[in-house]
Amino acid sequence: MNQTTKSSIGRELRDYIMITIAMLSYCIGWAVFLLPNNITTGGVAGVTSILYWATGIPVQFSYFVINAVLLLFALRILGWRFCVKTIFAVTVLTVAVGIAATHYQGHLLADQPFMAAIIGAVFCGCGVGLGLSNNGSTGGTDIIAAIVNKYRDVSLGRVILICDVIIISSSYFVLRDWEKVIYGYVVLYVTAFCIDQVVNSMRRSVQFFIISDRYEEIGRRINREPHRGCTTIDAHGFYSGKEVKMLFVLAKKRQSDAIFRIINDVDPSAFVSQSAVIGVYGEGFDRFKVRRQKAKPAVPSE
């Protein structure tokens, strides 16, 4: 088994572990804080909550069935890789919510529904954001958001926010309590905010300018270990008058420590500048997402 295959297996395994943690976070927010306090969340979880309050159907059953239908439509657009991990995420969440519904009979923050809404939304938002960052999701409106985000540079949280307003509002017809609906809007906003924070933090990139006499060794190790490309720039020291080589490196923020360790191992006296960048697009980073302009109809000549 070569190094590339091992690295690929390691990344896949990491994705599944992180998705499991994400779904457990979502389960805590939904089954422990929101559902017992009759507070609606968005997406399929919100629909199944309303069905549960109206008919008594366990949320884990209706949640799984609705997502199964949605995933059939998502296969062609998002591909097997996304859908397999989403199926895994939906299965984990279904099992976790079923266990929570069976063994947890508590009612946390029963007299503080606003705090229950905030805490539950934070758990749910962090769970959704972590799942999306690792190529999975909780299904439902997350699938719709992932489809839109694939073709347009639109905030994931904003898409989910728009999709879920109708679901939150419709909970009034079952609960008959506008206060609970308002708490649902609070959950929606906090969840969307947490999704954006988690997803954006996972996608943040940084750039390095590295000046060192041992730039070749540093560049080779950065190519080999964090698997990032380097660009060599011819530079001229104004004060010293020396011709120097400068490495330009773009990397994910989480890879910064690995790059600093490499520089310190090879040349502790190297001159390094690190800065955050708003967006990096191209090979190994994000894809361009631009809105295509419609072609203007030709004006007939007289």
Protein Blocks (a to p, Z undefined) as FASTA:
>chain_A
ZZklmmmmmmmmmmmmmmmmmmmmmmmmmmmmmmmnopacehjllmmmmmmmmnopafkl
mmmmmmmmmmmmmmmmnommlmmmmmmmmmmmmmmmmmmmmmmccdehkllmmlmmmmmm
mmmmmmmmmmmmnopaeejjlmmmmmmmmmpccdfklmmmmmmmmmmmmmmmmnopaklm
mmmmmmmmmmmmmmmmmmmmmmpccddddddfklmmmmmmmmmmnopacdddddddfklo
pacddddddddfklmmmmmmmmmmmmmmbccdddddfbdcdehiacdddddddddddddd
ZZ
